[in-house]
Amino acid sequence: MPGVKLALEDGTVFSGESFGAVGEVTGEVVFNTSMTGYQEILTDPSYRGQIVTMTYPEIGNYGVNSADIENAVPSLSGFIVRESSRIYSNYRAEGDLDSYLKQHNIIGISGLDTRALVRHIRNAGAMRGILSTIDMDDASLVAKAKAAPSLVGRDIACEVMGKSIATWDEKLDDWTTTEIGAAAGTGGGAHVVCMDFGMKWNIPRHFASRGYKVTVVPGNTSAADIMKLNPDGVFLSNGPGDPEPLGYACDTIRELLGKTPIFGICLGHQLLSLACGAKTFKLKFGHRGANQPVMDLTTSKVEITTQNHGFAVDADSLPEELEITHRNLNDDTVAGVRHKTHPAFGVQYHPEAAAGPHDSHYLFERFQELMAATTAS
Ligand SMILES: NC(=O)CC[C@H](N)C(=O)O
C-alpha cells in the first residue's frame, strides 16, 4: 500500500495508509462528528475546498450506493478516516468506498490518529493542509500547505452551482416519505424556485415529496428572471465557502424580499442575513456533524440537527429588521433568523438532514405556511 502524508500549515505532519485516489491535494482541514452518512458528506457540495476528517473510527462498513448521494459527484478535496473498513455489508450497497473514491479521484488517508488530529484542530482552529502520496518530504509539504489558497474572501459557490434552469421531480426515498407522513403531497402544486449555490439534493426532494412544483436555477440568476418563473416561494440553498464575496446573490435576495416568501438553509441563511445588512465571520473550527443541539426560541424546543458550516452570522451585527429565532446550544451562535416585516427566514443548519436526525423537518412546514399566508393576503 503506498504511503500518504497529511501536513498542516502549522508544521504538524501525520503519516497514514493510502486509500481512494493517489496524487496530491490541498484544502482546509476540518472534521465531522457524524457516526453515519459518509456518502452524503462526500457528495455535499458545501465541502468544496476542504479535506474532511471523520471522527467516527470506522468508515465504509456499509458501502456506497447511488440512492444516498447529495449531488452528482464528490466536491470535497480529500477524506481522512481512522480505519477504512475492509469489508462492507448492506443490502442497499452497490460498491465499496475505496473504489468510489478512486473513481471520483478523491485522495483518502487512513490509519492515522484522528483523535489527535481533531483535538489539534479544535485547539488551533481549522487550517490549510495537504494530502500527498507523491511527496514524502515534510518541509516541502508544509510549504505547499502554507501556499494553498484560503477559503476566506473567495467565491467558490460559483464552481459548484447549477449551470442552467431545470425542473426537479425526484422525491424522498420511501423511508423518509413515511417520516414526513401527513405532510406528503400537501404543497398543492405551489411553485418553489430553488437558487442553487451547490445544493444538497435532499432539499428539492423534500419539496417534491411535499407536492410542490420545483424549479432549480443557478445561484447567479437575476431577481427579474426568478420572478418571471412566477414563484410562490424562493428557496436559497446551502453552498461552499465564504458567503461575503457573493454580493451578486445578496443583491438578488434584496430585490426578492417582500415580493415572494424566502427560506434559506446554511449558506442561504447567511446570504439572507448579509442581504439585510448583517455581517458574517469565520468560526474557529466550524460545526460539522449530525448531533448539534439548537433551540427554537419561538417554541423553546430543542432539536438535534445536522450541520456543516465554517462561517456564521454575527449576532451583534444584526439589523433591526432581523430577529434571531434559533441558537446553537454548543456555543450560542446564531442558528436561525426571521425578517420582521417580510416573509423570509433562514436556518444555519440542515432540516433536510441527509444524513442526520429528522427533528427539523417542521421548517419545511413553516415555509409552506408562510407561502400559504402570503398567497392568501
Ligand atoms: N453548508 C453550507 O451551506 C455552508 C455555508 C458556508 N459555506 C459555511 O461554511 O459557513
The ligand as an SDF file (V2000), in Angstrom:
LIG
                    3D

 10  9  0  0  0  0  0  0  0  0999 V2000
  -23.4230   24.0450    4.2400 N   0  0  0  0  0  0  0  0  0  0  0  0
  -23.3150   25.3270    3.9200 C   0  0  0  0  0  0  0  0  0  0  0  0
  -24.1370   25.8970    3.2090 O   0  0  0  0  0  0  0  0  0  0  0  0
  -22.0750   26.0290    4.3920 C   0  0  0  0  0  0  0  0  0  0  0  0
  -22.1670   27.5270    4.3400 C   0  0  0  0  0  0  0  0  0  0  0  0
  -20.8010   28.1810    4.2890 C   0  0  0  0  0  0  0  0  0  0  0  0
  -20.0680   27.6980    3.1670 N   0  0  0  0  0  0  0  0  0  0  0  0
  -20.0390   27.9360    5.5700 C   0  0  0  0  0  0  0  0  0  0  0  0
  -19.1090   27.1740    5.5960 O   0  0  0  0  0  0  0  0  0  0  0  0
  -20.3730   28.5060    6.5690 O   0  0  0  0  0  0  0  0  0  0  0  0
  1  2  1  0
  2  3  2  0
  2  4  1  0
  4  5  1  0
  5  6  1  0
  6  7  1  0
  6  8  1  0
  8  9  2  0
  8 10  1  0
M  END
$$$$
